[in-house]
Structure formats: structure tokens, C-alpha cells
Amino acid sequence: MFHFVKALAGAIIFLGMGLCAQGATGWSHQAGKDVKWYRVSHVGTLVYATDDAVVSLDPESGRELWRRDDLKKVAEFNVEEVNGAPLLFIAMNEGKINLKTRLLALNVLGGETVWESEELKGHMVDVFPVYEENLVVLVKTLYSMAKSELHLTAFDLVSGQKRFETEIKDKADLYKSESSGKMFTRFDLSGHAQPVAVDGVLYLSYAGIHALDLKTGAVKWAQKLDMTEKSFKKTNAAPVVVDGLVITSAKGVLRAYDRETGAERWKSPDFGAGVAEFLVDDGVLYGRMGGAFEDGYSGEWQLKKPLGVVALEVASGKVLWRYDKAKDGLTNMALMPDGETVLVADAKTLIGLSKAGEELFRKPVEFKTKGPGVAASALKVGLGGFRALKKDASAGDAPVAIVTLENGTAVVRGKQHILAFDPKAKDVAWATEYEAPGVAGWQKLAMAGIQGFAYTVNTARAANSYRGTSENSWANQQRTKNIADYNRFASKRFSATTQSGMFRRLPR
């Protein structure tokens, strides 16, 4: 038996700028079967899956909005959203020997199928949207193997029309899929960094770096590299494109390639641990070193050191400085509004670094739990990752991720706490506690927050600007009612702010 409670939904909604109050339980929902994954969609609805169905709920009332009993055993990695369009993409893999896959675009509000691709030979290993070209790209392999060539098919977001097909012949390492059974092991690309699209070119870092023309699917250039650190997931940052260069990380080494030709321009020393995040500002590339990474086969998390930040000159790759004094974990990096301070946190301290790599300040972070604490089966959250401790009965907490708001405030999230840090005063502006959800859900959220928090924020910003252009095919072609419904549901994540004591909205 599994119950959703309003407190749980509110805690997840934090990523959409909502916050749950302590202990508030407005409704419960019995899923009937074990819940394999759940998420709050970008329009504010709660979507979850069991082995027998995919279901959507209204997070305010718990009312079931829609149910698709025909979508069985859908792994979370097979699901993708498109910010700015009320679509939920689900890739369905079928067969154990003769592998087949198809892509469905669902109306996230009503659950009906908007369009469905033809049945394709092979097994889906990744799916992602490309906003600037109005595409969704499905990546598949012809056989379920741990190392394989990749086949890409791009579809129009609105119509589902096939736009191009292409092949990456350099074999990529794959990871054990969540949808694997006891008899058959399936694989996917969930451990790799997210693809990046810039000015009509798609950069993939599955098997090195491959640059694809998004009009034709043709491979413009490629550099083959060993990208994986054993079976550990998300150890590399997504590529960044800056000043005519494409910069990647692989096994602790950074490389820059000419954006037009693919020629290598510079290569960094080995920093000794995965560089899982990039931040670029004023000609300087900042990389986050180390963290806790998941073993794709065992599911266990290991802390990889050194822990800290490294800064390089973008143009030459010259190492400007290296900070490795973080302890027991590391959050993502955040650039403060002054443009001069990089904020990170380790297990107990918020650390402000200057552009010269010097410590500007250290602010202790003390999350104190008033209630019974974290259950013995819960997660011990460490910066840059987390590890499961079966006998952890402590009431302690630690930062998981940092995100900056438009007003300059840095919001620091723990597993059941949240605080706002004022970078001008260099002090905590406010803090609050909320009821922590279950282990499985927080694993997903913490991983998103740590490994891809910057990617999530940047994707949302890109979607916002994309919606304002005349090229937004969805907005131009859909009926007014659908857009009105979308806007109504998108605002519901904040609607409970008028209910005293139930939710609190973060300052903007």
C-alpha cells in the first residue's frame, strides 16, 4: 500500500518554487500497487507510475485527473517533459529478443495521446527535447548490450512527423536500466551528461563528443573518448559552448574543441575525480570536482575525492586555481549577483570563493530537526550526493543543492530543511523545516538537484524565452482552450499560498 499526502506533493513542488509546511496532510491517495516513481509535472500536476499504469493527480485535492492502464512498467528515465507545451513524452520498449520501441506524446492535462510514432526496431535508451528546432529526439540501440552504437530519430514536437534519422557509430557505454527484470538486463544512457543544442547543432557526449546538424542529422565532426568512470553515473558535466569552443569533461580531464572543425584546442590535467558541473563567467570556466556518485549496477553511492572547485582560462585551458578543502560532500556551484563570488557548500558549511580562489567567507549550516528525525531507512544526504545508511537514526541534515533567485537570494535545500542565504549580509535570511518524503523519491530529486540543477534551471529559462517567439509551433497551432487549461494548471502549484499554514511561497 502506498499513500500520497499533500505534504509530499508540496515538498516536491519546491523545485517549482513552492514549499510545504510541516506535517500538513490534506488528502491521501492509495495507489494500489507499489509506486515505481513520481514527479510533479511542469504544470503542477502529480504524475506517478506503477507496474500497471501511469496516473496523474491534482496535488491540491488528490483527485485523479487521468489514468493510462495501457502504459505498463514505464521506467522514469523513459519519460520526458517539454516546458512550454502541455506534453508528456513516454517511450515504450517492447520485446526481449526482437526489440521494438515507440514514442507517445500525451496531453499532460488530460492523458490522451496527442501523437504516436511508428514502431521502430530497437530499444529506447534516451529521449530529450530540442526547443530551438521544435524537436524531440529518441535515441535507441538495436540490441540490448552494455556497449553499443546509437541510432537517433528526431520527431516534430507538435505533429510527430519524423524529421531525420542518423547513426553514431562510435560505441557508447550504457548503464543498467531501472526497467531491468530478473531474467533480462536492459540498458540505457541514464548515466551520461545531458545533450546540448546551440545554434542548430546538437552536441552529444555519450561516446566522446559528436556534433550533429539539427536540420539534417548529419554528423559534422566527432572526437571519440572513453567517457565512463567504471559504472558510476553522472560523473561528467554537460558540454558548454563558449567563445568558439566546445568544452567537455571525461574521467576528470577537461578538453576544448574548435566549434566548427572539432580540432582539439587544449587539454587539462587530470583533476583526480569526475568534474560533474561547469559554470562559465567572464572568460573563466569553473568546474565542480568530485562528489558522491551512484554505481549503476549495485545502486550504492560512493564519495569521490578531491572535493572542491577548479578554475581554468576558457581560451587557453590554463589552470588559474584549485580549491579542494570541502569536506564530506559538495553541492552544485552558484554565482552570486556581484559576479565575483562562487558559492558552494560542503556537509556543514556554506563557502564563498572569490574569482581568485580565495575563501571570502564560511558560514556554518545547521539544519536541526524538531520532530522525530529521519527514519532508519532514510537517506543520509551528503553534498554532491547521498548514501543509504540502514542504521542512521540521527536527526541531522545537510545541504543538497543551491539555487539562486532573481532577487539574489541563494536558497539552500536539505533533505527536510530549506534556508535562504542573503549574499550581501552574508547571513541566513530565514529557514524552515518540512516533512521529508520517502527514500525513493528523494533519491531522484537529490540526484536531479546535485548532478543537473544548473541544467534544469537553464532549460526552464530557455523554454520561457522560446515560448515568447513566433516559432513556437505548439502555441501557434493549438486551440485557445488548451493554452488556457495549461496556464490554469501551471498556476495551481502556487494556489495554496492563500491557505494559512499549508504552504509558503519563496520570495522572488
C-alpha positions in Angstrom: 0.0 0.0 0.0 1.3 3.4 -0.8 -0.3 6.8 0.1 0.4 10.2 -1.3 -0.1 13.1 1.1 -0.2 16.8 0.5 3.0 17.3 2.4 4.8 15.0 0.0 3.5 16.9 -3.0 4.4 20.2 -1.5 8.0 19.0 -0.8 8.4 18.0 -4.5 6.8 21.3 -5.6 9.8 23.1 -4.0 11.6 22.6 -7.3 8.9 24.7 -8.9 9.2 27.4 -6.2 6.6 26.1 -3.8 7.2 24.9 -0.2 5.3 22.6 2.1 4.6 23.4 5.7 5.4 20.9 8.4 3.1 17.9 8.8 0.3 19.2 6.7 -1.8 16.3 5.4 -4.9 17.4 3.3 -5.6 14.1 1.5 -4.3 10.7 0.8 -4.3 8.5 -2.3 -4.0 4.7 -2.4 -2.1 3.7 -5.5 -3.0 0.0 -5.1 0.4 -1.2 -6.3 4.0 -0.3 -5.4 4.8 3.2 -6.8 7.9 3.0 -9.0 8.4 6.7 -9.5 6.6 10.0 -9.1 7.1 13.6 -10.1 5.4 17.0 -10.2 5.0 18.0 -13.8 5.9 21.5 -15.0 2.1 22.3 -15.0 1.8 21.4 -11.3 0.1 18.0 -11.6 1.4 14.9 -9.7 2.3 12.0 -12.1 3.2 8.6 -10.8 3.7 5.1 -12.2 3.2 1.5 -11.0 3.9 -1.6 -13.0 0.2 -1.5 -14.2 -0.4 2.2 -15.1 0.7 5.8 -15.3 -1.6 8.1 -13.3 -2.0 11.8 -12.8 -3.4 13.5 -9.7 -4.4 17.0 -8.8 -1.9 17.9 -6.0 -4.4 20.2 -4.2 -7.2 17.7 -3.8 -5.7 14.3 -4.6 -8.4 13.8 -7.3 -7.4 11.5 -10.1 -7.1 13.5 -13.3 -6.3 10.6 -15.7 -5.1 7.1 -15.8 -3.4 5.1 -18.6 -3.7 1.4 -17.9 -2.2 0.6 -21.3 1.2 2.1 -20.2 2.7 -0.7 -18.1 6.2 -0.9 -16.5 7.2 2.6 -17.6 10.6 3.5 -16.2 11.1 7.1 -15.1 14.0 7.5 -17.5 11.6 6.8 -20.3 9.6 9.8 -19.5 10.4 13.4 -20.7 8.6 16.7 -20.4 8.7 19.8 -22.6 8.5 23.0 -20.7 6.2 25.4 -22.5 4.0 22.7 -24.1 1.4 20.5 -22.3 3.1 17.3 -23.5 4.4 14.3 -21.7 6.6 12.0 -23.8 6.8 8.3 -22.9 9.0 5.9 -24.8 7.7 2.3 -24.7 10.1 -0.6 -25.1 8.7 -3.9 -26.1 10.1 -7.4 -26.6 13.1 -9.2 -25.1 14.6 -10.7 -28.2 13.1 -8.8 -31.1 13.4 -5.3 -29.6 10.9 -2.6 -30.6 10.2 0.9 -29.4 7.6 3.7 -30.0 7.3 7.2 -28.7 4.0 8.6 -27.4 3.2 12.3 -26.8 0.4 12.6 -24.1 -1.6 15.7 -23.2 -0.2 16.2 -19.7 -3.6 17.7 -18.6 -6.0 15.0 -20.0 -3.7 12.0 -20.5 -4.9 11.3 -24.1 -2.4 10.5 -26.9 -1.7 13.6 -29.0 0.5 11.6 -31.4 2.4 8.3 -31.6 5.4 7.4 -33.6 5.5 4.3 -35.8 7.0 1.2 -34.3 10.8 1.3 -34.5 13.3 -1.5 -34.4 15.4 -1.4 -31.4 15.3 -0.3 -27.7 15.0 3.3 -26.5 18.0 4.4 -24.4 17.3 8.1 -24.2 14.8 10.8 -25.1 15.1 14.6 -24.9 13.6 17.8 -26.4 15.4 20.3 -28.5 13.5 23.5 -28.1 15.1 25.7 -30.7 14.3 23.3 -33.5 10.9 22.2 -32.1 12.1 18.6 -31.9 12.0 15.6 -29.6 14.9 13.2 -30.1 14.7 9.5 -29.4 18.0 7.5 -29.1 17.9 3.8 -29.5 20.1 0.7 -29.8 19.3 -2.3 -32.0 20.3 -4.8 -29.3 20.3 -4.7 -25.5 24.0 -4.6 -24.8 26.3 -2.8 -22.4 28.2 -1.2 -25.2 26.5 -0.3 -28.5 26.2 2.0 -31.5 23.5 4.6 -31.2 20.6 5.4 -33.6 18.8 8.7 -33.4 15.4 9.6 -34.7 14.1 13.2 -34.4 10.3 14.0 -34.4 8.4 17.2 -34.7 7.1 18.2 -31.3 3.7 19.1 -32.5 2.8 16.7 -35.3 5.1 13.7 -34.5 6.4 13.8 -38.1 9.8 12.2 -38.5 12.4 14.9 -39.3 15.6 12.9 -39.6 17.4 9.7 -38.6 21.1 9.3 -38.0 23.7 6.9 -36.5 26.6 7.3 -34.1 29.0 4.5 -35.0 31.3 5.1 -32.0 30.1 2.7 -29.4 28.9 4.2 -26.1 28.9 2.6 -22.7 25.4 2.0 -21.3 24.0 1.6 -17.8 21.7 -0.9 -16.2 18.1 0.4 -16.7 15.5 0.7 -14.0 13.2 -1.3 -16.1 15.5 -4.4 -16.0 13.9 -7.6 -14.8 15.2 -10.6 -13.0 15.7 -12.6 -16.3 16.7 -9.8 -18.7 19.0 -6.8 -18.1 18.1 -3.7 -20.1 20.4 -0.8 -20.6 20.1 3.0 -21.2 22.1 6.2 -21.2 20.9 7.5 -17.9 24.5 7.8 -16.5 25.6 10.2 -19.2 25.5 14.0 -19.3 22.6 15.7 -21.0 23.0 16.7 -24.7 23.3 20.4 -25.5 21.9 22.2 -28.6 23.4 25.6 -29.7 22.6 27.4 -32.9 21.3 24.5 -34.8 24.0 22.0 -33.7 23.4 19.2 -31.2 26.4 18.1 -29.0 26.3 14.6 -27.6 28.8 13.3 -25.1 27.9 9.6 -25.0 31.0 8.2 -26.7 33.2 11.2 -26.8 31.8 14.4 -28.4 29.7 14.3 -31.5 28.3 17.4 -33.3 25.1 16.9 -35.3 23.4 19.2 -37.7 19.8 19.5 -36.4 18.4 20.2 -39.8 19.7 17.0 -41.4 21.0 14.9 -38.6 24.4 14.7 -40.3 27.5 14.3 -38.1 29.5 17.5 -38.6 32.5 16.2 -36.6 33.3 13.7 -33.8 36.0 13.0 -31.2 36.0 9.6 -29.7 36.7 9.4 -26.0 36.3 7.0 -23.1 33.7 8.9 -21.1 32.8 6.5 -18.2 34.4 6.0 -14.8 33.7 2.3 -14.4 29.9 2.1 -13.9 29.5 5.4 -11.9 26.7 7.7 -13.2 26.7 11.4 -13.9 30.4 11.9 -13.4 30.8 14.3 -16.3 29.4 17.8 -16.9 27.2 18.6 -20.0 29.3 20.2 -22.8 29.4 24.0 -22.8 29.8 26.1 -25.9 31.6 29.4 -25.4 33.9 31.6 -27.4 34.1 29.3 -30.4 34.9 26.3 -28.2 33.1 23.1 -27.1 34.3 22.1 -23.7 33.7 18.6 -22.2 34.8 16.6 -19.2 35.7 12.9 -19.2 37.1 11.0 -16.3 38.4 14.1 -14.5 40.1 15.6 -17.7 38.7 18.7 -19.5 39.1 19.2 -23.2 38.2 22.1 -25.6 37.4 21.6 -29.3 37.0 24.0 -32.1 33.3 24.5 -32.5 33.5 24.4 -36.4 36.1 21.8 -37.1 36.3 19.7 -33.9 40.0 20.1 -33.6 41.3 19.8 -30.1 42.5 23.2 -28.8 43.5 22.4 -25.2 43.5 19.6 -22.6 43.6 20.0 -18.9 45.5 17.9 -16.3 43.7 15.0 -14.6 41.9 16.5 -11.6 41.6 13.2 -9.9 37.8 13.0 -9.7 34.8 13.5 -12.0 34.1 17.1 -13.0 30.3 16.9 -13.0 29.3 20.5 -13.4 30.5 23.6 -15.4 29.9 27.3 -14.8 31.3 29.9 -17.2 31.7 33.6 -16.4 33.8 36.4 -17.8 36.3 34.1 -19.7 36.7 31.7 -16.7 35.5 28.1 -16.6 34.6 26.8 -13.1 34.4 23.0 -12.6 33.0 21.2 -9.6 35.4 18.4 -8.6 34.2 15.2 -7.0 31.0 14.3 -5.1 29.0 11.2 -4.4 28.2 9.1 -7.4 25.9 6.2 -7.9 27.2 2.8 -9.1 24.8 1.9 -11.9 24.9 -1.8 -11.1 24.9 -2.0 -7.4 22.9 1.2 -6.7 25.4 2.1 -4.0 26.8 5.6 -3.7 30.5 6.4 -3.2 32.1 9.7 -2.3 34.9 10.5 -4.8 37.6 13.0 -3.8 39.1 15.6 -4.1 36.1 17.7 -3.3 36.1 21.3 -4.5 36.2 23.8 -7.4 38.8 24.3 -10.2 39.0 27.4 -12.4 40.5 27.5 -15.9 41.0 30.1 -18.5 38.5 29.4 -21.3 40.7 30.5 -24.2 43.8 28.5 -23.2 42.8 25.9 -20.6 45.4 27.3 -18.2 44.6 26.3 -14.6 44.0 29.5 -12.6 43.4 28.0 -9.2 42.1 24.9 -7.5 40.2 24.7 -4.2 39.9 21.3 -2.5 39.1 22.0 1.1 35.5 20.9 1.0 34.6 18.1 3.5 32.3 15.1 3.2 30.4 16.2 0.0 29.8 19.1 -2.3 26.7 20.9 -3.7 26.4 22.5 -7.1 28.0 25.8 -7.7 26.1 29.1 -7.8 27.4 32.5 -9.0 26.3 35.3 -6.7 24.8 38.6 -8.1 28.0 40.5 -7.5 29.6 38.4 -10.3 32.6 38.0 -8.0 31.6 35.2 -5.7 31.1 31.5 -6.3 29.0 29.8 -3.6 29.3 26.1 -2.8 28.6 24.1 0.4 30.1 21.0 1.9 28.4 18.9 4.6 28.4 21.6 7.2 29.4 24.9 5.7 28.5 27.5 3.0 31.7 28.6 1.4 32.1 31.8 -0.7 35.0 31.7 -3.1 36.5 34.7 -4.9 37.4 34.7 -8.6 41.0 34.3 -7.4 40.0 31.1 -5.5 40.3 32.6 -2.0 37.8 32.0 0.7 35.7 35.1 1.2 33.5 33.6 4.0 32.5 30.4 5.6 29.0 30.2 7.1 28.1 27.1 9.2 24.9 25.5 8.1 23.0 23.8 11.0 19.8 22.1 10.0 18.1 21.0 13.2 15.1 18.6 13.1 12.4 19.4 15.6 10.4 16.2 15.0 11.4 12.5 15.4 14.1 12.9 12.7 14.8 10.8 9.7 13.6 7.2 9.6 16.2 4.5 10.0 15.8 3.5 6.3 16.1 7.1 5.1 19.0 8.7 3.3 22.0 10.3 4.8 22.4 13.2 2.4 25.9 14.4 1.6 26.9 17.3 -0.6 27.3 16.2 -4.2 25.3 13.0 -3.5 23.9 10.8 -0.8 24.4 7.4 0.6 22.0 4.9 2.2 22.6 4.2 5.8 20.5 1.4 7.2 21.1 2.2 10.8 21.2 6.0 10.7 18.9 7.3 13.4 20.3 10.8 13.6 18.1 13.9 13.3 20.8 15.6 11.3 20.6 17.1 7.8 22.9 18.5 5.3 22.7 20.7 2.2 21.8 19.0 -1.1 21.6 21.8 -3.6 21.8 25.6 -4.1 19.7 27.7 -6.4 19.8 31.5 -6.8 16.6 33.5 -7.1 16.0 36.7 -9.2 16.4 38.9 -6.1 19.9 37.4 -5.5 18.9 35.2 -2.5 20.6 31.8 -2.5 18.2 29.0 -1.5 19.9 26.0 0.1 17.9 22.8 0.3 18.5 19.9 2.7 16.6 16.6 2.8 14.0 18.2 5.1 15.0 21.8 5.5 15.3 24.9 3.4 17.1 28.1 4.2 17.6 31.4 2.3 21.1 33.0 2.4 21.5 36.7 1.8 24.8 37.1 0.0 25.0 40.9 0.8 24.6 40.4 4.6 26.4 37.0 4.4 23.8 35.6 6.7 20.8 33.4 6.8 17.6 35.4 6.0 15.2 32.7 7.0 14.9 28.9 7.4 12.1 26.4 7.7 11.6 22.7 8.1 9.2 20.4 6.1 8.3 16.8 6.3 10.7 14.7 4.3 9.2 12.3 1.7 10.3 8.7 1.3 13.7 7.4 0.3 13.0 6.5 -3.3 11.6 9.9 -4.2 14.3 11.9 -2.6 17.0 9.8 -4.4 15.5 11.1 -7.7 15.1 14.6 -6.5 18.5 14.9 -4.9 20.2 13.5 -7.9 18.5 16.0 -10.1 19.4 18.8 -7.8 23.0 17.8 -7.5 24.0 16.5 -10.9 21.8 18.6 -13.1 20.5 21.5 -11.1 22.1 24.1 -13.4 20.8 22.2 -16.5 17.3 22.2 -15.1 17.3 25.9 -14.4 18.9 26.7 -17.8 16.3 24.5 -19.6 13.5 26.3 -17.9 14.9 29.7 -18.9 15.3 28.5 -22.5 11.7 27.3 -22.5 10.5 30.6 -21.2 12.2 32.6 -23.9 11.2 30.1 -26.5 7.5 30.4 -25.7 7.7 34.1 -26.5 8.8 33.6 -30.1 6.8 33.3 -33.3 8.5 29.9 -33.9 6.7 28.2 -31.0 4.7 25.8 -33.1 2.7 24.4 -30.3 1.4 27.8 -29.1 0.6 28.8 -32.7 -1.2 25.7 -33.6 -3.2 24.6 -30.5 -6.6 25.9 -29.6 -7.0 28.7 -27.1 -8.7 26.4 -24.6 -5.7 24.1 -24.4 -3.4 27.0 -23.6 -5.9 28.4 -21.1 -6.0 25.0 -19.4 -2.2 24.9 -19.4 -2.0 28.3 -17.7 -4.6 27.4 -15.2 -2.8 24.2 -14.1 0.6 25.9 -14.2 -0.6 28.4 -11.6 -2.0 25.8 -9.3 1.3 25.0 -7.7 1.1 28.4 -6.1 -2.6 28.5 -5.4 -2.3 27.1 -1.8 -0.3 30.2 -0.7 -3.7 31.7 0.3 -4.3 28.8 2.7 -2.9 29.8 6.0 -0.3 27.4 7.3 -0.4 25.0 4.4 2.2 26.2 2.0 4.7 29.1 1.8 5.9 30.7 -1.4 9.6 31.6 -1.7 10.5 35.3 -2.2 11.3 36.4 -5.7 
